[in-house]
Amino acid sequence: MIVIGITGRSGSGKGYVCEIFSRKGIPSIDTDAVTRLVYEPGQACYQELVREFGGEILKSDGEIDRAALFKKAFSDKESYSALNSIAHRHVLDYCRKWLKEKSDAGFDAAIVDAPLLFESGFDRECDVTVAVVSDDKTRRKRLLKRDSVTESDIEKRLSKQRVDSFYLEKCTYIVYNMEGQNDLDEQVDKIINCIKNI
């Protein structure tokens, strides 16, 4: 089975591009959704995060307060590195199990949608990588609508991410997803046709 890694900056529209692939028979797993699963109480990742960052990252009901966790994690490089090290390991283990299930089920290809594909090192386990890129104005508009965050929050998030040129240089294929773009199906079809020849 061909493993496809999809990545790009926040607000680029990776999820929507994955939906198009899915309609064409290539399933995907979203590492952001997996992160929420492994952060649940009782999970090994949850326990490691509490040991690393302390009980102040927990809500009164025992669940991880993601805002409190990120505030601590973004306070210095060591904390940010610790968060990524713990989260990446558990998220990627989950993704590997999911990929095996898809392979066993007979799928020809499957997608891991990972904003930190290269940072986590998972790109080395992919047969091809796809970058979804968009212009800055469109990204910000999508994030404001989707996440109900402030411009300041968006600035902080984007400042921690790679610039588009990084993805353009690193990825096997590029999908351009600007506002009003109406050829996404054709772009995806071209990639699928190329992948069939691997």
C-alpha positions as CSV (number, residue, x, y, z in Angstrom):
1,M,0.0,0.0,0.0
2,I,1.2,3.5,-0.9
3,V,1.5,5.8,2.1
4,I,0.8,9.5,1.3
5,G,1.8,12.2,3.7
6,I,-0.2,15.4,3.3
7,T,1.1,18.6,5.0
8,G,1.0,22.4,4.9
9,R,0.4,25.4,7.0
10,S,-2.7,26.0,9.2
11,G,-5.7,27.1,7.1
12,S,-4.3,25.8,3.8
13,G,-7.3,23.4,3.4
14,K,-5.6,20.1,4.0
15,G,-8.8,18.5,5.4
16,Y,-10.8,19.5,2.3
17,V,-8.2,18.1,0.0
18,C,-8.2,14.9,2.0
19,E,-12.0,14.7,1.5
20,I,-11.5,14.9,-2.3
21,F,-9.0,12.0,-2.1
22,S,-11.5,10.1,0.1
23,R,-14.2,10.5,-2.5
24,K,-11.8,8.9,-5.0
25,G,-11.2,5.9,-2.8
26,I,-8.1,6.9,-0.8
27,P,-8.9,7.2,3.0
28,S,-7.1,9.6,5.3
29,I,-6.4,10.0,9.0
30,D,-6.1,13.4,10.6
31,T,-3.3,13.7,13.1
32,D,-5.0,16.6,14.9
33,A,-8.0,14.3,15.6
34,V,-5.6,11.5,16.7
35,T,-4.0,14.0,19.1
36,R,-7.3,14.6,20.7
37,L,-7.8,10.8,21.2
38,V,-4.4,10.2,22.7
39,Y,-4.8,13.2,25.1
40,E,-7.9,11.5,26.7
41,P,-7.6,10.5,30.4
42,G,-6.1,7.0,30.8
43,Q,-4.1,7.1,27.6
44,A,-0.3,6.7,27.8
45,C,0.2,10.0,26.1
46,Y,-2.0,11.7,28.7
47,Q,0.0,10.2,31.6
48,E,3.3,11.3,30.1
49,L,2.1,14.9,29.5
50,V,0.9,15.2,33.1
51,R,4.2,13.9,34.4
52,E,6.1,16.3,32.2
53,F,4.0,19.5,32.6
54,G,2.2,18.9,35.9
55,G,-1.4,18.9,37.1
56,E,-2.0,22.6,36.2
57,I,-2.5,21.5,32.5
58,L,-5.7,19.7,33.7
59,K,-9.3,20.9,33.8
60,S,-11.4,20.3,36.9
61,D,-12.8,17.1,35.3
62,G,-9.4,15.7,34.7
63,E,-9.2,16.3,31.0
64,I,-6.2,18.1,29.5
65,D,-6.8,21.8,29.1
66,R,-5.2,22.3,25.7
67,A,-4.9,26.1,26.1
68,A,-3.1,25.6,29.4
69,L,-0.8,22.9,27.9
70,F,0.1,25.0,24.9
71,K,0.7,28.1,27.1
72,K,3.3,26.0,29.1
73,A,4.7,24.3,26.0
74,F,5.2,27.5,24.1
75,S,6.9,29.3,27.0
76,D,10.4,28.0,26.0
77,K,12.1,25.8,23.4
78,E,12.7,22.9,25.9
79,S,9.0,22.7,26.8
80,Y,8.0,22.9,23.2
81,S,10.4,20.2,22.3
82,A,9.1,18.0,25.1
83,L,5.5,18.4,24.0
84,N,6.4,17.5,20.4
85,S,8.5,14.5,21.5
86,I,5.7,13.0,23.6
87,A,2.8,13.8,21.3
88,H,4.5,12.8,18.0
89,R,5.5,9.3,19.4
90,H,2.0,8.4,20.5
91,V,0.2,10.0,17.5
92,L,2.4,8.3,15.0
93,D,2.1,4.9,16.7
94,Y,-1.7,5.3,16.4
95,C,-1.3,6.2,12.7
96,R,0.9,3.2,12.0
97,K,-1.8,0.9,13.4
98,W,-4.4,2.6,11.3
99,L,-2.3,2.2,8.1
100,K,-1.8,-1.5,8.8
101,E,-5.6,-1.9,9.1
102,K,-6.1,-0.1,5.8
103,S,-3.4,-2.2,4.1
104,D,-4.9,-5.4,5.5
105,A,-8.3,-4.2,4.2
106,G,-6.9,-4.1,0.7
107,F,-6.6,-0.4,0.1
108,D,-4.0,0.6,-2.6
109,A,-3.2,3.9,-0.8
110,A,-3.9,5.8,2.4
111,I,-3.2,9.3,3.6
112,V,-1.7,10.6,6.9
113,D,-2.7,14.3,7.2
114,A,0.0,15.7,9.3
115,P,0.8,19.5,9.7
116,L,4.2,18.4,11.3
117,L,4.9,15.7,8.8
118,F,8.6,16.6,8.5
119,E,9.2,17.8,12.0
120,S,7.9,14.5,13.4
121,G,10.1,12.5,11.0
122,F,7.1,10.6,9.6
123,D,7.9,11.8,6.1
124,R,10.5,9.0,6.0
125,E,7.7,6.4,6.3
126,C,5.8,7.9,3.4
127,D,6.1,6.9,-0.3
128,V,5.1,10.3,-1.5
129,T,4.4,13.7,0.2
130,V,1.8,16.3,-0.8
131,A,1.9,20.0,0.2
132,V,-1.4,21.9,0.3
133,V,-0.5,25.6,-0.1
134,S,-2.6,28.8,0.0
135,D,-2.1,32.5,0.1
136,D,-1.8,34.2,3.5
137,K,-5.0,36.2,3.2
138,T,-7.1,33.0,2.5
139,R,-5.4,31.1,5.3
140,R,-6.2,33.8,7.9
141,K,-9.8,34.0,6.7
142,R,-10.3,30.3,7.0
143,L,-8.7,30.1,10.5
144,L,-10.8,33.0,11.8
145,K,-14.0,31.3,10.6
146,R,-13.0,27.7,11.6
147,D,-11.4,28.2,15.0
148,S,-13.0,31.3,16.3
149,V,-9.6,32.7,17.3
150,T,-8.1,36.2,17.3
151,E,-5.7,37.7,14.8
152,S,-3.1,37.5,17.6
153,D,-3.7,33.8,18.1
154,I,-3.3,33.2,14.3
155,E,0.0,35.1,14.3
156,K,1.4,33.0,17.1
157,R,0.3,29.8,15.4
158,L,1.7,30.7,12.0
159,S,5.0,32.0,13.5
160,K,5.7,28.5,14.7
161,Q,5.2,27.0,11.3
162,R,7.3,26.6,8.3
163,V,6.9,29.0,5.4
164,D,5.4,27.7,2.1
165,S,8.8,27.5,0.4
166,F,9.8,24.8,2.8
167,Y,6.9,22.6,1.6
168,L,7.4,23.5,-2.0
169,E,11.1,22.3,-1.8
170,K,10.4,19.1,0.3
171,C,7.2,17.6,-1.1
172,T,6.7,15.3,-4.0
173,Y,3.5,17.0,-5.2
174,I,1.8,20.4,-4.6
175,V,-1.9,21.2,-4.4
176,Y,-2.7,24.9,-4.8
177,N,-5.8,25.7,-2.8
178,M,-6.5,29.5,-3.0
179,E,-9.8,31.1,-2.4
180,G,-12.1,30.5,-5.4
181,Q,-9.8,27.7,-6.8
182,N,-12.1,25.4,-8.8
183,D,-9.6,22.8,-10.2
184,L,-8.9,20.9,-7.0
185,D,-10.4,17.7,-8.4
186,E,-8.2,17.9,-11.4
187,Q,-5.1,18.5,-9.3
188,V,-5.9,15.5,-7.1
189,D,-6.6,13.3,-10.2
190,K,-3.2,14.2,-11.6
191,I,-1.5,13.1,-8.3
192,I,-3.5,9.9,-8.2
193,N,-2.5,9.0,-11.8
194,C,1.2,9.6,-11.0
195,I,0.9,7.5,-7.8
196,K,-0.5,4.6,-9.7
197,N,2.8,4.3,-11.6
198,I,4.8,3.9,-8.4
